[in-house]
Amino acid sequence: APENPALPASPVAFVQVSASARRLPVQRAIELLRSEAKVAHSQALEQLAQELAMRKDEGPFDQVINAIQKMIFRLKDEQTKEDDHKNWCDLELSKTDASLADKQAKLEELGVKIEGHDATAIELQEDIQEADKMVAAIDAHMKEATEIRRIGHMENAAAIKDAQDAQVAIANAISVLKDFYKSSGGMVKESYELVQRGKEPVSLPDTPSTWDSGYTRVSDPAAQPDGIVSVLEKVSADFAQMESDTNAQEASDQEAYDEDMKANKIEKARRIQEAEMKTQERKRVLQKKMDMDKEHKRVSGEHEATVQYLADLQPACVEGSSTYAERRDARAKEIEALTQAQELLQNAFEDKAVKSGKLLQVQQRRLRGVIAAF
């Protein structure tokens, strides 16, 4: 039979073959992504496989590449945001730790100062009480000394008056006796006493008879030391000495009293001033303590708030099932795997050898190796 010319190639058949050829690597890529997503427990790869499965008839390789690129962008964006969050956490944790250390140091410093002010206030109070006791003791002493001085002064005045009165009485008695004895001739009159002397003194026997003679004297009234006038003069001299001694004693007692009063008044004034000054100082110390108590309360409140803030940072910055480094490394591996998968698909689309099962197996092994490393 004659050889008939062959029909030209149909464009419809070309399109069908071409579409079928394009869908085959996409389907395999989907199956590979799903398989590797299960092995690597990657939700991102599973989501990518699902998205590709829904769009495999819409220009698959372009969709695959776009989806992988979006996934890479999303992972990088997540990493950038987590980096920013990590930097913020590091800064906040550092600032919070420094603030806690500073406030703790302030609390300790304020505690020491408050204790010091407490001790100072107690010491000042004891000094004030001691000064008040001394003032009271001085008052009691001055009152007692004044009363003793009053009694001593009265006794000395009475003694002086008695001595003076005794001297006056004795002087009068001596005058009367002298007048009597001079008039009776018992004593020699002075030249200025213009009175005649009497008879010579009469000598009395050892036992004079009072019935047969006149009055006679038993002794010379001025004789020493037994004459009556001499005795009276001696007694008068004793009273004069007693007056002098009493006056001297009064002067000495008064001088001692005045000196004691002066010393006690000076000490009393000093103690009163000391008590007043320490009372004012204690008020200042207590005011400082009160201010520090308020400051301690304020800093303590800030310290508690900082502790609470640090506790609030823990869930967002510290706690979790994985660390920042682990998430960063896992995300880097995932990005690396997606990047290599993207390159494999691009090469498979551009290289006609993609139709070769042998080359496709090589690419699948490479993709599995990349994802397994992730």
Secondary structure, DSSP 8 states (H G I E B T S, - for coil): ----------HHHHHHHHHHHHHHHHHHHHHHHHHHHHHHT-HHHHHHHHHHHHTTTS-HHHHHHHHHHHHHHHHHHHHHHHHHHHHHHHHHHHHHHHHHHHHHHHHHHHHHHHHHHHHHHHHHHHHHHHHHHHHHHHHHHHHHHHHHHHHHHHHHHHHHHHHHHHHHHHHHHHHHHHHHHHHTTSS---TTS-----S------SS--TTSS----SS-TT-TTTSHHHHHHHHHHHHHHHHHHHHHHHHHHHHHHHHHHHHHHHHHHHHHHHHHHHHHHHHHHHHHHHHHHHHHHHHHHHHHHHHHHHHHHIIIII-SSS-HHHHHHHHHHHHHHHHHHHHHHHHHHH-GGGG-HHHHHHHHHHHHHHHHH-
